[in-house]
Amino acid sequence: MLHGGARFRSLPGEPSEGDRSETIATGDGMRNKFDVTLAYMPVTPGTVSVTDGLETFTDHDNGDGTGLLKGSSGGSGTVNYASDLLSVSFMMAPAMGAPIVVEYVGGV
């Protein structure tokens, strides 16, 4: 008996299965701290990136189920890979109307 199936691969530069992008908030020019639960779990350690278009945070896996987010302008944050809780504090409050976007690999 034959069993059919398809396997798909992403080309370089294209998102692959599990690549996620979410707008988690919109800047108001005053608030700089944001706490959210990401939509797709579990989050793959070391894959989280958060930006408001000015400051970008990168994920550094602590090896204990959490990651430290370091902002390019001095902000900081954390991510819990199992519970998908993300907390980020921008050095300066994101501008009014600026989308705050997180990209990560999750839910695979």
C-alpha positions in Angstrom: 0.0 0.0 0.0 1.3 3.4 -0.9 1.2 6.3 1.5 1.5 9.7 0.1 2.5 12.9 1.7 4.0 16.2 1.0 7.0 17.9 2.6 7.6 21.5 2.2 10.8 23.5 2.7 11.3 27.2 3.0 13.6 28.9 0.7 16.4 31.1 2.2 14.9 34.3 3.5 11.3 32.9 3.7 9.6 32.2 7.0 9.5 28.5 7.9 7.0 26.5 9.8 6.9 27.8 13.4 8.1 31.3 12.5 5.7 33.6 14.3 5.1 37.4 14.3 2.7 39.2 16.6 1.9 42.8 17.2 1.7 42.8 21.0 0.9 46.5 21.6 0.9 50.0 20.2 3.0 52.7 21.6 1.4 55.7 23.3 4.5 57.8 24.0 4.2 57.3 27.7 4.2 53.6 28.6 7.5 51.7 28.3 6.7 48.4 30.0 4.7 45.6 28.3 3.7 42.2 29.7 2.0 39.7 27.3 1.4 36.0 26.8 2.5 34.9 23.3 0.0 33.0 21.2 2.1 30.0 20.2 3.7 27.7 22.7 6.2 26.5 23.4 8.6 29.3 22.4 12.0 28.0 21.1 14.8 29.3 23.3 17.1 32.0 21.7 14.6 33.0 18.9 12.7 35.9 20.4 13.1 39.4 19.0 11.0 42.5 20.0 11.0 45.9 18.4 9.2 49.2 18.2 11.1 50.2 15.2 13.8 52.1 17.2 14.9 49.7 20.0 15.3 46.0 19.2 15.6 43.3 21.9 17.4 40.0 21.3 16.9 36.8 23.3 19.7 35.2 25.3 18.8 31.7 26.6 19.6 31.4 30.3 19.5 27.6 30.1 16.8 27.4 32.9 13.6 27.7 30.8 13.8 31.5 30.6 15.5 34.0 28.4 16.9 37.5 29.0 15.9 40.2 26.5 18.6 42.8 25.9 17.6 46.0 24.2 19.8 47.8 21.7 19.2 51.1 23.6 19.5 49.7 27.1 16.0 48.3 27.7 15.6 44.8 29.2 13.1 42.0 29.5 12.4 38.3 30.1 10.7 35.5 28.4 9.5 32.2 29.9 9.7 29.6 27.1 7.2 27.2 28.6 4.4 29.6 29.7 5.0 32.1 26.8 5.0 35.0 29.2 7.0 37.9 27.8 7.9 41.1 29.7 9.8 43.9 28.0 10.8 47.4 29.2 11.9 49.9 26.5 14.5 52.5 27.5 12.2 55.2 26.1 8.5 54.8 25.7 7.6 53.7 22.1 6.2 56.6 20.1 2.4 57.2 19.7 1.1 54.7 17.2 4.3 52.6 16.9 3.6 48.9 16.6 5.5 46.7 19.1 6.2 43.5 17.2 7.6 40.2 18.6 9.0 37.5 16.3 9.9 34.0 17.5 9.8 30.4 16.7 7.0 28.7 18.5 4.2 26.2 18.4 6.0 23.6 16.3 
